[in-house]
Amino acid sequence: MPVIIETIDTRGVATLTLNRPERHNALDQTLVTEMIAALKRLDARPDVRIVVLAGAGHSFCAGGDIDRMKSVADGDPEENRRDALLLAELTHRLDRLSKPTLAVVHGPAYGGGVGLVACCDIAIASQSATFSLSEVRLGITPSVVCPFVIRAIGARQARRYFVSAEVMFAERAAEIGLVHEVVALSELIALRDRIVDALLTGAPGAQAEAKVLSSYCEYRRIDDALARETAERLAARRASPEGREGLSAFLEKRPPAWRRTRNDRDVS
């Protein structure tokens, strides 16, 4: 049984479903390695527009596989280090993916599972979803996911949940910015589809650049240098093929070339 189920519909919407339901989709070496390979593959495909992350079974992701962590902790120190670096590669690759990413959380997301949520551009959850940065209960820390969680919820909130390992419900996760929207489980797929439809209206190159721009501006002072840089980026984007196409399509009252219809959903 594959640990990742990958589907791509004809609109270019790729879905990666974590598929270790008997282990609550815990992250072991195989799953992490295959996720990295899948993200590399999807990022390189120009026909892929969006990457959706989901979990099979009851849980979204229970974090690191404890059996695996115990094994590497008791074994060769270099293997332990390589295993941690592998997880770091996964989170950084997911965070830096050029495609828009959407986490769809239907059940528990713990430890590294919270990290995956924080790495995605957009995260939605069902009311039944729960979240916990539970590492300290195991005598470890949320080291690899720490930068992404802090960016999502802020350092003050992160410090609380890092040290308390409290379980938070979906509404609380939305309050602090870990997820963007919470709905009943029966409405989660409809919400996912609405967001996907919205993402498909954007130009792929512009979306990729917007993600880079967000990171570029995040920690910079709003000064003359930043004003000049953003103006240069705007001018270049307007003159780009996508910019010219989008502006022309708007004036001509027609869909731009990158738009796909909502009914075009066949999955491969």
C-alpha positions as CSV (number, residue, x, y, z in Angstrom):
1,M,0.0,0.0,0.0
2,P,1.5,3.4,-1.0
3,V,2.2,5.7,1.9
4,I,1.3,8.7,-0.4
5,I,-1.7,8.7,-2.7
6,E,-1.1,11.2,-5.5
7,T,-3.8,12.4,-7.9
8,I,-3.8,15.2,-10.4
9,D,-7.0,16.3,-12.2
10,T,-7.1,17.8,-15.6
11,R,-7.1,21.4,-14.2
12,G,-3.7,20.7,-12.6
13,V,-4.9,20.3,-9.1
14,A,-2.7,17.8,-7.4
15,T,-3.7,16.1,-4.1
16,L,-1.1,14.4,-1.9
17,T,-2.9,12.2,0.7
18,L,-0.8,10.9,3.6
19,N,-1.8,7.2,3.6
20,R,-0.7,5.5,6.9
21,P,-4.1,5.5,8.5
22,E,-3.2,2.7,10.9
23,R,-0.5,4.9,12.3
24,H,-2.5,8.1,12.1
25,N,-0.3,9.2,9.1
26,A,2.7,9.5,11.4
27,L,5.9,10.7,9.6
28,D,8.4,7.9,9.2
29,Q,11.5,7.9,6.9
30,T,9.6,6.3,4.0
31,L,6.7,8.8,4.2
32,V,9.0,11.8,4.5
33,T,11.2,10.6,1.6
34,E,8.2,10.0,-0.7
35,M,6.7,13.3,0.2
36,I,9.9,15.1,-0.7
37,A,10.1,13.2,-4.0
38,A,6.4,14.0,-4.8
39,L,6.9,17.7,-4.0
40,K,10.0,17.9,-6.2
41,R,8.1,16.2,-9.0
42,L,5.0,18.4,-8.8
43,D,7.0,21.6,-8.5
44,A,8.8,20.8,-11.8
45,R,5.5,20.1,-13.7
46,P,4.2,23.3,-15.4
47,D,0.8,21.7,-15.8
48,V,0.4,21.4,-12.0
49,R,-1.3,24.5,-10.6
50,I,-2.1,23.7,-7.0
51,V,-1.0,21.1,-4.4
52,V,-3.6,20.0,-1.8
53,L,-2.4,18.2,1.3
54,A,-4.8,15.8,3.1
55,G,-4.7,12.7,5.4
56,A,-6.4,9.3,5.0
57,G,-8.4,7.8,7.8
58,H,-9.2,9.4,11.2
59,S,-6.2,11.8,11.4
60,F,-4.5,14.4,9.3
61,C,-1.0,13.7,10.7
62,A,0.1,12.5,14.1
63,G,3.6,14.0,13.7
64,G,6.8,12.0,13.9
65,D,6.5,8.2,14.1
66,I,7.5,7.5,17.7
67,D,8.9,4.0,17.0
68,R,11.1,5.5,14.3
69,M,12.3,8.3,16.5
70,K,13.1,5.9,19.4
71,S,15.1,3.7,17.0
72,V,17.2,6.5,15.6
73,A,17.7,8.0,19.1
74,D,19.1,4.7,20.3
75,G,21.2,4.2,17.2
76,D,24.0,5.8,15.2
77,P,24.2,9.6,16.0
78,E,24.9,10.3,12.3
79,E,21.7,8.5,11.3
80,N,19.8,10.4,13.9
81,R,21.1,13.7,12.4
82,R,20.3,12.6,8.9
83,D,16.8,11.7,9.9
84,A,16.2,15.1,11.4
85,L,17.7,16.8,8.3
86,L,15.3,14.8,6.1
87,L,12.3,16.3,8.0
88,A,13.8,19.7,7.7
89,E,14.1,19.2,4.0
90,L,10.4,18.3,3.8
91,T,9.2,21.4,5.7
92,H,11.4,23.8,3.7
93,R,10.5,22.2,0.4
94,L,6.7,22.4,1.2
95,D,7.1,26.0,2.4
96,R,9.1,27.1,-0.7
97,L,7.0,25.3,-3.3
98,S,6.3,27.5,-6.3
99,K,2.6,26.3,-6.5
100,P,-0.1,27.5,-4.1
101,T,-0.5,24.9,-1.3
102,L,-3.7,24.1,0.7
103,A,-3.9,21.9,3.8
104,V,-7.2,20.3,4.4
105,V,-7.3,19.1,8.0
106,H,-10.2,16.8,9.0
107,G,-8.9,15.3,12.2
108,P,-5.9,15.4,14.7
109,A,-2.8,17.2,13.6
110,Y,0.0,16.9,16.2
111,G,3.7,17.8,16.3
112,G,5.1,17.7,12.8
113,G,1.5,17.6,11.5
114,V,1.1,21.1,12.8
115,G,4.3,22.0,11.0
116,L,2.9,20.8,7.7
117,V,-0.2,22.9,8.2
118,A,1.9,26.0,9.0
119,C,4.1,25.4,5.9
120,C,1.1,25.6,3.5
121,D,-0.1,28.9,2.1
122,I,-3.7,28.2,3.1
123,A,-5.1,25.9,5.8
124,I,-8.7,24.9,6.4
125,A,-10.1,22.6,9.1
126,S,-13.2,20.8,10.2
127,Q,-14.7,21.7,13.5
128,S,-13.6,18.2,14.7
129,A,-10.0,18.8,14.0
130,T,-7.6,19.2,16.9
131,F,-4.0,20.5,17.0
132,S,-1.1,20.0,19.5
133,L,2.5,20.8,19.5
134,S,3.1,17.8,21.7
135,E,6.8,17.3,21.5
136,V,7.7,18.4,25.1
137,R,5.6,15.5,26.4
138,L,8.1,13.2,24.7
139,G,11.1,15.0,26.0
140,I,11.9,16.7,22.7
141,T,11.2,20.0,21.1
142,P,9.4,21.2,17.9
143,S,12.7,22.3,16.5
144,V,12.2,21.7,12.7
145,V,8.7,23.1,12.6
146,C,9.4,26.0,14.9
147,P,10.1,28.7,12.3
148,F,7.0,28.0,10.4
149,V,4.7,27.8,13.4
150,I,6.1,31.1,14.8
151,R,5.5,32.7,11.4
152,A,1.9,31.5,11.4
153,I,0.9,32.3,15.0
154,G,3.5,34.6,16.4
155,A,6.2,34.0,18.9
156,R,4.1,34.6,22.0
157,Q,1.4,32.1,21.1
158,A,4.0,29.7,19.9
159,R,5.8,29.8,23.3
160,R,2.6,28.9,25.0
161,Y,1.8,25.9,22.9
162,F,5.4,24.8,22.6
163,V,5.8,24.5,26.4
164,S,2.3,23.5,27.4
165,A,1.6,21.0,24.6
166,E,-2.1,21.8,25.1
167,V,-4.6,20.4,22.6
168,M,-6.4,23.1,20.8
169,F,-9.7,22.8,19.0
170,A,-10.1,24.1,15.4
171,E,-11.8,27.4,16.5
172,R,-8.8,28.3,18.7
173,A,-6.4,27.4,15.8
174,A,-8.3,29.8,13.6
175,E,-8.2,32.5,16.3
176,I,-4.4,32.5,16.5
177,G,-3.8,32.1,12.7
178,L,-2.8,28.5,12.4
179,V,-5.7,27.8,10.1
180,H,-7.7,30.3,8.0
181,E,-11.2,28.9,8.2
182,V,-13.2,26.3,10.1
183,V,-16.4,24.6,8.9
184,A,-18.4,21.5,9.8
185,L,-16.9,18.3,8.6
186,S,-19.7,17.9,6.1
187,E,-18.8,21.3,4.5
188,L,-15.0,20.8,4.4
189,I,-14.8,19.5,0.8
190,A,-17.1,22.2,-0.5
191,L,-14.8,24.8,1.2
192,R,-11.8,23.1,-0.3
193,D,-13.4,23.3,-3.8
194,R,-14.3,27.0,-3.4
195,I,-10.7,27.8,-2.5
196,V,-9.3,25.7,-5.3
197,D,-11.6,27.5,-7.7
198,A,-10.4,30.9,-6.5
199,L,-6.7,29.8,-6.8
200,L,-7.3,28.7,-10.4
201,T,-8.3,32.2,-11.4
202,G,-4.8,33.4,-10.7
203,A,-1.9,33.3,-13.1
204,P,0.6,30.6,-12.2
205,G,3.7,32.8,-12.6
206,A,2.1,35.6,-10.7
207,Q,1.2,33.3,-7.9
208,A,4.7,31.9,-7.6
209,E,6.1,35.5,-7.6
210,A,3.6,36.6,-5.0
211,K,4.8,33.9,-2.7
212,V,8.4,35.0,-3.1
213,L,7.3,38.6,-2.6
214,S,5.6,37.8,0.7
215,S,8.7,36.2,2.0
216,Y,10.9,39.0,0.7
217,C,8.8,41.7,2.4
218,E,8.0,39.9,5.7
219,Y,10.9,41.2,7.8
220,R,12.0,44.3,5.9
221,R,11.5,47.9,6.9
222,I,9.0,49.8,4.8
223,D,11.4,52.4,3.5
224,D,12.4,54.0,0.2
225,A,14.5,50.9,-0.8
226,L,11.5,48.6,-0.4
227,A,9.3,51.0,-2.3
228,R,11.7,51.0,-5.2
229,E,12.0,47.2,-5.2
230,T,8.3,46.6,-5.1
231,A,7.7,49.2,-7.9
232,E,10.3,47.4,-10.1
233,R,8.6,44.1,-9.5
234,L,5.2,45.6,-10.4
235,A,6.5,47.1,-13.6
236,A,8.2,43.8,-14.6
237,R,5.1,41.8,-13.9
238,R,2.8,44.2,-15.8
239,A,5.1,43.8,-18.9
240,S,5.4,40.0,-18.5
241,P,3.4,37.7,-20.9
242,E,1.1,36.8,-18.1
243,G,0.6,40.5,-17.2
244,R,-0.2,41.5,-20.7
245,E,-2.5,38.5,-21.2
246,G,-4.4,39.2,-17.9
247,L,-4.9,42.9,-18.6
248,S,-5.9,42.2,-22.2
249,A,-8.4,39.5,-21.1
250,F,-10.0,41.8,-18.6
251,L,-10.4,44.6,-21.1
252,E,-11.7,42.2,-23.8
253,K,-14.1,40.6,-21.3
254,R,-12.8,37.1,-21.8
255,P,-11.2,34.5,-19.5
256,P,-7.3,34.6,-19.5
257,A,-5.4,31.8,-21.1
258,W,-4.6,30.1,-17.8
259,R,-8.2,29.7,-16.6
260,R,-9.8,26.2,-16.4
261,T,-13.5,25.5,-16.0
262,R,-14.9,24.2,-12.8
263,N,-16.3,21.1,-14.5
264,D,-12.9,20.0,-15.8
265,R,-12.0,17.8,-13.0
266,D,-11.1,14.3,-14.3
267,V,-8.4,12.8,-12.1
268,S,-5.4,10.8,-13.2
